[in-house]
């Protein structure tokens, strides 16, 4: 690790104001700060994963009056963007790939500062175009980079405060980080990607927010002799066992538990003969202590995964009525097409219900272990199985509305042929349909769905969703259409075509006394407000 100070372009009055404010944040205030609905301070607004906003100025009665208020275009344009912008006190913070970032006036779209990361493609560094945004604590922003570092920027002026190395190139190849960091107890939590390469053993890191020092690392694949190693054969497959936690986790401050999903096992996605066993802790959910990375409990969704159905979907934390009593629940719409309900205190399996087309499951045991149909395993001649490798859902964000008691999931009905050597999709024959689905927490039933239009043989929807107190669910489509539906009925009440592919999730915030809704596209950021 080394410290660097790089000051980007910034207007003089704003720079003067920035230098008057301290850069640190008290750890006691980290969770309290999420109570102000005017701000959007984490990838999912807060650390619960619910992606729900209490703002209601924009509601089902007036959403038809929603119009573009400003557009901020990337320069240069991005080939793709998956970033969720953060907003605090009327300033939006946005990443464009892992090497460029901006601060924007959230009322006008005017640029405040721009940061360009000194990225190098040397040493096998990965594409700089994939990142899902910042984490923030006090006046510090945190970003994972494609050259396997985590950096801290001063949110007031974009200066780089520190940079810490994540991957030691002498130990493992560098594949970069795509998930937005989250902050818990003044620690910056971030995972690594690259599990599909068959060349990496996954891990989750925690860095001190003030200094950048790495405080702990949890390997998602145990070494021989460690708990869970008995689920791997006595060979070296664990060294490239995958399980990379490449998305963002969630955190419950009352239980002091960090919840993080993990990816598929390796070294071969579709042929597990060299890694006989359950392959912990891949395709799992981990409950960890943020102070030291201690594993408290785990739940494995797809033991010995041979379909690339990793579990890197958002764990949603909900306190709700369950069998006559209020219970701390964790909702996890999984790539294997099942919505899991767990007790997030203990990890106990409560229910699993299909929310997308699936043909692979025989039944669940009472403990939630899946018993797959034998014919669903990849074979030399190919096995036709639903869902395909993109899953019943993927990393795109779900959202939970406490008023309706429903979880809204970007879902996909599609099937594929799984060979031991790979996977084949022919949607011309099998079809592929994408939906926003509303799932009732009480029953697991689908209350309504909205089909997303597009070229069925090509489209995979990676846009996410957001629910608001205005009785709305906002969501996007890959063809660039941004929409709002009635949270109770699914009726689409408003839509706008941005003209650029949407692969991100929407946010809402208040600036200048008015509510805005924003979405990023490959072209830039669109911010909408009510016509006056």
C-alpha positions as CSV (number, residue, x, y, z in Angstrom):
1,X,0.0,0.0,0.0
2,X,1.1,3.5,-0.6
3,X,-0.5,6.9,-0.1
4,X,-1.0,9.3,-3.0
5,X,-2.6,12.7,-3.4
6,X,-4.0,13.4,-6.8
7,X,-6.2,16.5,-7.1
8,X,-8.5,16.5,-10.2
9,X,-10.1,19.4,-11.9
10,X,-12.5,21.4,-9.7
11,X,-14.0,24.9,-9.6
12,X,-12.2,27.2,-7.2
13,X,-15.1,28.2,-4.9
14,X,-16.0,24.5,-4.3
15,X,-12.4,23.6,-3.7
16,X,-12.2,26.4,-1.0
17,X,-15.4,25.1,0.7
18,X,-14.2,21.5,0.6
19,X,-11.0,22.3,2.4
20,X,-13.0,23.6,5.4
21,X,-14.7,20.3,6.2
22,X,-13.0,17.3,8.0
23,X,-12.6,14.1,5.9
24,X,-13.4,11.5,8.6
25,X,-16.7,10.1,9.9
26,X,-17.5,8.7,13.3
27,X,-18.2,4.9,13.2
28,X,-21.3,5.6,15.4
29,X,-22.9,7.6,12.7
30,X,-22.4,5.1,9.9
31,X,-25.8,3.4,10.3
32,X,-27.8,6.5,11.5
33,X,-26.9,8.3,8.3
34,X,-29.1,6.1,6.3
35,X,-32.3,7.4,8.0
36,X,-32.3,10.6,5.9
37,X,-34.3,9.6,2.8
38,X,-33.0,12.6,0.9
39,X,-29.7,10.8,0.4
40,X,-28.6,7.6,-1.3
41,X,-25.5,6.5,0.5
42,X,-24.8,2.9,-0.5
43,X,-25.2,0.7,-3.5
44,X,-28.7,-0.4,-2.2
45,X,-29.3,3.0,-0.5
46,X,-28.5,1.5,2.9
47,X,-26.9,-1.7,4.1
48,X,-30.2,-3.7,4.2
49,X,-30.3,-4.5,0.5
50,X,-34.0,-3.4,0.3
51,X,-33.3,-0.6,-2.2
52,X,-36.5,1.1,-0.8
53,X,-36.9,4.9,-0.4
54,X,-39.3,6.7,1.9
55,X,-39.6,9.6,-0.5
56,X,-43.1,10.0,-1.9
57,X,-43.3,13.4,-3.7
58,X,-43.3,11.3,-6.9
59,X,-46.2,8.9,-6.6
60,X,-48.6,6.7,-8.5
61,X,-51.0,9.7,-9.0
62,X,-48.5,12.1,-10.5
63,X,-45.7,9.9,-12.0
64,X,-47.1,10.6,-15.5
65,X,-45.8,14.1,-15.1
66,X,-42.2,12.9,-14.8
67,X,-39.8,14.6,-17.2
68,X,-36.0,14.8,-17.7
69,X,-34.5,17.5,-15.6
70,X,-30.9,17.0,-16.6
71,X,-28.5,14.6,-18.4
72,X,-24.9,14.2,-17.6
73,X,-22.9,12.5,-20.5
74,X,-19.7,10.6,-20.0
75,X,-16.6,12.0,-21.7
76,X,-15.3,9.8,-23.3
77,X,-18.4,7.6,-23.8
78,X,-18.5,4.3,-22.0
79,X,-19.0,0.9,-23.8
80,X,-21.1,-0.2,-20.8
81,X,-21.9,1.0,-17.3
82,X,-23.4,-0.9,-14.3
83,X,-22.8,1.8,-11.7
84,X,-25.3,3.0,-9.1
85,X,-24.6,6.7,-8.3
86,X,-24.5,7.8,-4.7
87,X,-26.1,11.1,-3.6
88,X,-25.4,13.1,-0.5
89,X,-26.5,16.7,0.4
90,X,-27.3,17.5,-3.2
91,X,-24.1,16.1,-4.8
92,X,-24.1,12.9,-6.9
93,X,-21.0,10.7,-7.0
94,X,-20.6,8.5,-10.0
95,X,-18.1,6.0,-11.4
96,X,-17.5,5.3,-15.1
97,X,-15.7,2.0,-15.3
98,X,-13.1,1.4,-12.7
99,X,-10.9,4.3,-13.7
100,X,-13.0,7.5,-13.9
101,X,-15.3,9.2,-11.4
102,X,-17.3,12.4,-11.2
103,X,-19.0,14.6,-8.7
104,X,-22.1,16.2,-10.1
105,X,-24.5,18.9,-8.9
106,X,-27.7,16.8,-8.3
107,X,-30.0,19.7,-9.1
108,X,-28.5,20.7,-12.5
109,X,-26.1,17.9,-13.7
110,X,-23.2,20.4,-13.6
111,X,-19.8,18.8,-13.1
112,X,-18.0,19.7,-9.9
113,X,-14.9,17.5,-10.2
114,X,-13.6,14.6,-12.2
115,X,-11.1,12.0,-11.2
116,X,-9.0,9.9,-13.6
117,X,-7.4,6.8,-12.1
118,X,-3.8,6.1,-13.3
119,X,-4.7,2.7,-14.8
120,X,-2.3,0.5,-16.6
121,X,-3.1,-2.5,-18.7
122,X,0.3,-4.1,-18.0
123,X,0.6,-7.2,-16.0
124,X,-2.6,-8.8,-17.3
125,X,-5.0,-6.2,-15.8
126,X,-8.6,-6.6,-16.8
127,X,-11.0,-4.4,-18.7
128,X,-11.6,-1.1,-16.9
129,X,-15.3,-0.9,-17.9
130,X,-16.9,-3.0,-15.2
131,X,-17.7,-1.4,-11.8
132,X,-20.9,-0.9,-9.9
133,X,-20.1,2.2,-8.0
134,X,-18.7,3.8,-4.9
135,X,-18.9,3.2,-1.2
136,X,-19.0,6.3,1.0
137,X,-18.1,7.1,4.6
138,X,-18.0,10.7,5.8
139,X,-16.1,12.6,3.2
140,X,-14.3,9.5,1.9
141,X,-15.3,7.6,-1.3
142,X,-14.1,4.1,-2.0
143,X,-13.7,2.3,-5.3
144,X,-12.4,-1.0,-6.4
145,X,-10.2,-0.8,-9.5
146,X,-9.6,-3.1,-12.4
147,X,-5.9,-3.4,-11.6
148,X,-6.7,-4.9,-8.2
149,X,-6.5,-2.0,-5.8
150,X,-9.0,-0.2,-3.6
151,X,-8.8,3.6,-3.6
152,X,-10.1,6.3,-1.3
153,X,-11.1,9.7,-2.7
154,X,-11.9,12.9,-0.9
155,X,-15.5,13.5,-1.8
156,X,-15.1,17.3,-1.6
157,X,-12.5,17.6,-4.3
158,X,-11.7,14.1,-5.8
159,X,-8.2,13.9,-4.4
160,X,-6.9,10.4,-4.0
161,X,-6.2,9.9,-0.3
162,X,-4.9,6.4,-0.3
163,X,-4.5,3.3,-2.6
164,X,-4.2,-0.2,-1.3
165,X,-3.3,-3.3,-3.2
166,X,-5.9,-6.1,-3.2
167,X,-4.3,-8.9,-5.1
168,X,-0.7,-9.9,-4.8
169,X,0.4,-10.8,-8.3
170,X,2.9,-13.2,-6.9
171,X,0.0,-15.2,-5.4
172,X,-2.9,-15.0,-7.8
173,X,-3.7,-13.4,-11.1
174,X,-5.4,-9.9,-11.0
175,X,-9.0,-9.9,-12.1
176,X,-10.1,-6.7,-10.4
177,X,-13.2,-5.9,-8.4
178,X,-16.6,-5.1,-9.9
179,X,-18.9,-4.9,-6.8
180,X,-19.5,-1.6,-5.1
181,X,-17.8,-1.6,-1.6
182,X,-20.0,-1.4,1.4
183,X,-19.0,0.2,4.7
184,X,-19.7,-1.4,8.1
185,X,-18.1,-0.2,11.4
186,X,-15.6,2.0,9.6
187,X,-14.4,-0.9,7.5
188,X,-14.5,-1.0,3.7
189,X,-15.7,-4.5,2.5
190,X,-15.0,-5.6,-1.0
191,X,-14.7,-8.9,-2.9
192,X,-12.8,-10.1,-6.0
193,X,-14.0,-11.4,-9.4
194,X,-12.6,-14.0,-11.8
195,X,-14.2,-17.3,-10.6
196,X,-15.1,-18.4,-14.1
197,X,-11.5,-18.4,-15.2
198,X,-10.5,-21.5,-13.2
199,X,-7.4,-19.6,-11.9
200,X,-8.4,-18.0,-8.6
201,X,-9.5,-18.8,-5.1
202,X,-12.1,-16.3,-4.0
203,X,-11.8,-13.9,-1.0
204,X,-13.4,-11.0,0.7
205,X,-11.3,-8.2,2.2
206,X,-11.9,-5.5,4.9
207,X,-9.9,-2.3,4.8
208,X,-9.6,0.4,7.4
209,X,-11.6,3.4,6.0
210,X,-9.1,5.9,7.4
211,X,-5.8,4.4,6.6
212,X,-6.4,1.8,3.8
213,X,-4.8,-0.9,5.8
214,X,-6.2,-4.4,5.2
215,X,-7.6,-5.7,8.5
216,X,-8.7,-9.1,7.5
217,X,-9.3,-11.5,4.6
218,X,-11.7,-14.3,4.4
219,X,-11.0,-17.0,1.8
220,X,-14.2,-18.4,0.4
221,X,-12.5,-21.7,-0.4
222,X,-10.9,-23.3,2.6
223,X,-7.3,-24.7,2.5
224,X,-6.7,-28.3,3.6
225,X,-7.3,-28.7,7.4
226,X,-9.6,-25.7,7.6
227,X,-13.4,-26.0,8.3
228,X,-15.1,-26.9,5.1
229,X,-12.0,-28.4,3.4
230,X,-13.6,-31.9,3.8
231,X,-16.0,-30.9,1.0
232,X,-13.1,-30.8,-1.5
233,X,-11.1,-33.8,-2.8
234,X,-7.5,-34.4,-1.7
235,X,-6.0,-32.7,-4.7
236,X,-5.1,-29.1,-5.6
237,X,-8.5,-28.1,-7.0
238,X,-9.2,-25.9,-4.0
239,X,-6.3,-23.6,-5.1
240,X,-8.4,-22.5,-8.1
241,X,-11.8,-23.2,-6.4
242,X,-13.5,-20.0,-7.4
243,X,-16.3,-18.9,-5.1
244,X,-15.5,-15.3,-5.8
245,X,-17.7,-12.7,-4.0
246,X,-17.9,-10.3,-6.9
247,X,-21.0,-8.3,-5.9
248,X,-22.0,-6.3,-2.8
249,X,-23.1,-7.7,0.5
250,X,-25.4,-6.4,3.2
251,X,-25.1,-5.7,7.0
252,X,-27.3,-6.0,10.1
253,X,-26.0,-3.6,12.8
254,X,-28.2,-5.1,15.5
255,X,-26.9,-8.6,14.9
256,X,-23.5,-7.2,13.9
257,X,-23.5,-9.6,10.9
258,X,-22.2,-9.1,7.4
259,X,-24.0,-11.1,4.7
260,X,-22.1,-11.8,1.6
261,X,-22.9,-14.2,-1.4
262,X,-20.3,-16.2,-3.3
263,X,-19.8,-17.4,-6.8
264,X,-19.6,-20.8,-8.6
265,X,-16.8,-23.3,-7.9
266,X,-13.9,-24.0,-10.2
267,X,-11.6,-24.9,-11.8
268,X,-14.3,-26.1,-14.3
269,X,-17.7,-24.6,-14.3
270,X,-19.6,-27.5,-15.9
271,X,-17.5,-30.6,-15.1
272,X,-17.1,-31.3,-11.4
273,X,-15.4,-34.7,-11.6
274,X,-12.1,-33.2,-10.4
275,X,-13.7,-31.5,-7.4
276,X,-16.0,-34.2,-6.0
277,X,-17.9,-32.9,-2.9
278,X,-20.1,-29.9,-2.0
279,X,-17.2,-27.4,-2.7
280,X,-17.8,-25.1,0.3
281,X,-18.1,-22.1,0.5
282,X,-19.0,-21.6,-3.2
283,X,-22.6,-20.8,-4.3
284,X,-23.3,-19.9,-0.7
285,X,-24.2,-17.1,1.7
286,X,-21.7,-16.2,4.4
287,X,-22.6,-14.5,7.7
288,X,-19.4,-12.9,9.0
289,X,-18.3,-10.6,11.8
290,X,-17.1,-7.3,10.3
291,X,-14.5,-6.8,13.1
292,X,-12.4,-9.9,12.2
293,X,-14.1,-11.8,9.4
294,X,-15.2,-14.7,11.7
295,X,-17.6,-17.0,9.9
296,X,-20.7,-17.3,12.1
297,X,-22.9,-19.4,9.8
298,X,-23.2,-20.3,6.1
299,X,-25.9,-21.6,3.8
300,X,-25.1,-23.3,0.5
301,X,-27.7,-22.9,-2.2
302,X,-26.2,-25.1,-4.9
303,X,-23.8,-27.7,-3.6
304,X,-21.2,-28.9,-6.2
305,X,-22.6,-26.4,-8.7
306,X,-22.1,-27.5,-12.3
307,X,-24.4,-25.0,-14.0
308,X,-22.6,-21.7,-13.2
309,X,-25.5,-20.8,-10.8
310,X,-23.5,-18.8,-8.4
311,X,-25.2,-17.0,-5.5
312,X,-24.0,-13.4,-6.3
313,X,-27.4,-11.8,-5.9
314,X,-28.3,-9.2,-3.3
315,X,-29.2,-10.6,0.2
316,X,-32.3,-8.6,1.3
317,X,-32.7,-8.1,5.0
318,X,-36.4,-7.7,6.2
319,X,-38.0,-7.8,9.6
320,X,-41.5,-9.2,8.9
321,X,-44.3,-11.4,10.2
322,X,-43.5,-15.1,9.8
323,X,-45.7,-17.8,11.2
324,X,-47.3,-15.5,13.7
325,X,-44.2,-13.6,15.0
326,X,-41.9,-10.9,13.8
327,X,-38.7,-12.5,12.6
328,X,-35.4,-11.3,11.2
329,X,-35.5,-12.7,7.7
330,X,-33.1,-12.8,4.8
331,X,-34.6,-13.0,1.3
332,X,-32.4,-14.2,-1.5
333,X,-33.7,-14.5,-5.1
334,X,-31.1,-17.0,-6.4
335,X,-29.7,-17.6,-9.8
336,X,-30.9,-21.2,-9.6
337,X,-34.4,-19.8,-9.9
338,X,-35.6,-20.2,-6.3
339,X,-36.4,-17.5,-3.8
340,X,-34.9,-18.5,-0.4
341,X,-36.2,-17.2,2.9
342,X,-33.7,-17.7,5.7
343,X,-33.6,-16.8,9.4
344,X,-30.7,-14.3,9.3
345,X,-29.8,-14.8,12.9
346,X,-29.1,-18.5,12.5
347,X,-29.1,-19.2,8.8
348,X,-32.0,-21.6,9.2
349,X,-33.8,-22.5,6.0
350,X,-37.5,-21.4,6.1
351,X,-38.7,-21.7,2.6
352,X,-37.7,-22.0,-1.1
353,X,-40.1,-21.2,-3.9
354,X,-39.5,-21.0,-7.7
355,X,-39.9,-17.6,-9.2
356,X,-38.6,-18.4,-12.7
357,X,-38.8,-21.4,-15.0
358,X,-36.8,-24.3,-13.6
359,X,-36.6,-28.1,-14.4
360,X,-33.6,-29.2,-12.2
361,X,-35.0,-29.6,-8.7
362,X,-36.5,-32.9,-7.3
363,X,-37.1,-31.5,-3.8
364,X,-35.6,-29.7,-0.8
365,X,-34.6,-31.5,2.4
366,X,-36.0,-29.9,5.6
367,X,-32.7,-28.2,6.0
368,X,-32.9,-26.6,2.5
369,X,-30.4,-28.8,0.7
370,X,-31.5,-29.3,-2.9
371,X,-31.9,-32.8,-4.3
372,X,-31.4,-32.3,-8.1
373,X,-32.9,-34.5,-10.8
374,X,-30.2,-36.8,-12.1
375,X,-30.9,-35.8,-15.7
376,X,-30.1,-32.2,-14.9
377,X,-26.3,-32.8,-14.6
378,X,-24.2,-31.7,-17.5
379,X,-23.4,-34.7,-19.8
380,X,-21.2,-35.4,-22.9
381,X,-24.3,-35.3,-25.1
382,X,-25.8,-32.3,-23.4
383,X,-28.6,-31.9,-20.8
384,X,-31.5,-29.5,-21.5
385,X,-32.1,-27.6,-18.2
386,X,-33.9,-24.5,-17.0
387,X,-32.6,-21.9,-16.1
388,X,-29.8,-21.2,-18.5
389,X,-26.4,-19.9,-17.2
390,X,-27.8,-16.4,-16.9
391,X,-30.1,-17.8,-14.3
392,X,-33.6,-17.1,-13.1
393,X,-32.1,-13.8,-12.0
394,X,-28.5,-12.6,-11.8
395,X,-26.7,-9.7,-10.1
396,X,-29.4,-7.1,-11.0
397,X,-30.9,-5.6,-7.9
398,X,-34.2,-6.7,-6.4
399,X,-36.2,-4.3,-4.2
400,X,-38.5,-4.8,-1.2
401,X,-41.5,-2.6,-0.4
402,X,-42.6,-2.8,3.3
403,X,-46.0,-1.3,2.5
404,X,-47.0,-4.1,0.0
405,X,-44.9,-6.9,1.6
406,X,-43.6,-7.8,-1.8
407,X,-40.2,-8.4,-3.2
408,X,-39.7,-7.3,-6.8
409,X,-37.2,-9.3,-8.8
410,X,-35.9,-8.9,-12.3
411,X,-36.5,-12.4,-13.6
412,X,-35.8,-14.5,-16.6
413,X,-37.4,-17.6,-18.1
414,X,-34.8,-19.3,-20.4
415,X,-33.3,-22.8,-20.8
416,X,-30.0,-24.1,-22.1
417,X,-28.1,-27.2,-23.0
418,X,-25.3,-28.1,-20.5
419,X,-22.3,-30.1,-21.7
420,X,-19.3,-31.0,-19.5
421,X,-17.3,-28.9,-21.9
422,X,-19.5,-25.9,-21.8
423,X,-23.0,-24.5,-22.3
424,X,-25.1,-23.8,-25.4
425,X,-28.0,-21.4,-25.7
426,X,-30.3,-21.5,-28.7
427,X,-33.1,-19.1,-27.8
428,X,-34.5,-19.3,-31.3
429,X,-35.8,-22.7,-30.3
430,X,-36.2,-22.5,-26.5
431,X,-37.3,-18.8,-26.2
432,X,-36.2,-16.4,-23.5
433,X,-38.4,-14.0,-21.7
434,X,-37.5,-11.3,-19.1
435,X,-39.9,-10.0,-16.4
436,X,-40.2,-7.8,-13.4
437,X,-42.0,-10.0,-11.0
438,X,-43.7,-9.1,-7.7
439,X,-43.4,-11.9,-5.1
440,X,-45.5,-12.0,-2.0
441,X,-43.3,-12.6,1.0
442,X,-46.2,-14.3,3.0
443,X,-46.8,-17.0,0.4
444,X,-43.9,-17.0,-2.2
445,X,-46.5,-16.5,-4.9
446,X,-46.1,-14.2,-7.9
447,X,-48.6,-11.4,-7.5
448,X,-48.0,-9.8,-10.9
449,X,-45.4,-9.5,-13.6
450,X,-44.4,-7.1,-16.3
451,X,-42.7,-8.6,-19.4
452,X,-39.7,-6.6,-20.7
453,X,-39.7,-6.2,-24.4
454,X,-36.6,-6.9,-26.5
455,X,-35.1,-9.3,-29.0
456,X,-35.7,-12.6,-27.2
457,X,-32.8,-14.4,-28.8
458,X,-30.3,-11.8,-27.6
459,X,-31.5,-9.8,-24.6
460,X,-30.3,-10.5,-21.1
461,X,-31.7,-7.9,-18.7
462,X,-29.2,-6.7,-16.2
463,X,-31.1,-3.6,-15.1
464,X,-32.3,-3.5,-11.5
465,X,-35.3,-2.2,-9.6
466,X,-36.2,0.3,-6.8
467,X,-39.4,0.8,-4.7
468,X,-40.6,4.0,-3.2
469,X,-43.1,5.2,-0.6
470,X,-45.0,6.8,-3.5
471,X,-46.4,3.3,-4.3
472,X,-44.0,2.8,-7.3
473,X,-41.4,0.4,-8.6
474,X,-38.9,1.9,-11.0
475,X,-37.0,-0.4,-13.3
476,X,-35.1,-0.4,-16.6
477,X,-34.7,-2.5,-19.7
478,X,-31.7,-3.3,-21.8
479,X,-33.3,-1.5,-24.8
480,X,-32.9,1.8,-22.8
481,X,-36.5,2.1,-21.6
482,X,-36.9,3.4,-18.0
483,X,-40.3,2.6,-16.4
484,X,-42.4,3.0,-13.3
485,X,-45.1,0.6,-12.3
486,X,-47.8,0.6,-9.6
487,X,-46.3,-1.4,-6.7
488,X,-49.7,-3.0,-5.9
489,X,-50.9,-4.0,-9.4
490,X,-47.9,-3.9,-11.8
491,X,-49.6,-1.4,-14.1
492,X,-46.9,0.5,-16.0
493,X,-47.7,4.2,-15.3
494,X,-44.8,5.9,-17.0
495,X,-41.9,5.1,-19.4
496,X,-39.1,7.0,-21.1
497,X,-36.6,5.7,-23.6
498,X,-33.1,7.0,-22.7
499,X,-31.5,5.9,-26.0
500,X,-28.8,4.0,-24.3
501,X,-28.5,0.4,-22.9
502,X,-29.5,0.2,-19.2
503,X,-27.4,-2.3,-17.1
504,X,-27.8,-0.5,-13.8
505,X,-30.3,0.1,-11.0
506,X,-32.2,3.3,-10.4
507,X,-31.9,5.7,-7.4
508,X,-34.0,8.4,-5.9
509,X,-33.0,11.4,-3.8
510,X,-34.0,14.9,-2.8
511,X,-32.1,18.0,-3.9
512,X,-33.2,21.6,-3.7
513,X,-36.3,20.5,-1.9
514,X,-37.6,18.3,-4.8
515,X,-37.5,14.6,-5.4
516,X,-35.5,13.2,-8.4
517,X,-35.2,9.7,-9.9
518,X,-32.0,8.8,-11.8
519,X,-30.7,6.0,-13.9
520,X,-27.3,5.5,-15.5
521,X,-27.0,4.2,-19.1
522,X,-24.0,3.6,-21.4
523,X,-24.4,7.3,-22.5
524,X,-24.5,8.9,-19.0
525,X,-27.0,9.7,-16.2
526,X,-30.6,10.8,-16.7
527,X,-32.3,12.6,-13.8
528,X,-36.1,13.0,-13.8
529,X,-38.4,15.2,-11.7
530,X,-42.0,16.3,-11.9
531,X,-43.1,18.8,-14.5
532,X,-44.0,22.1,-13.0
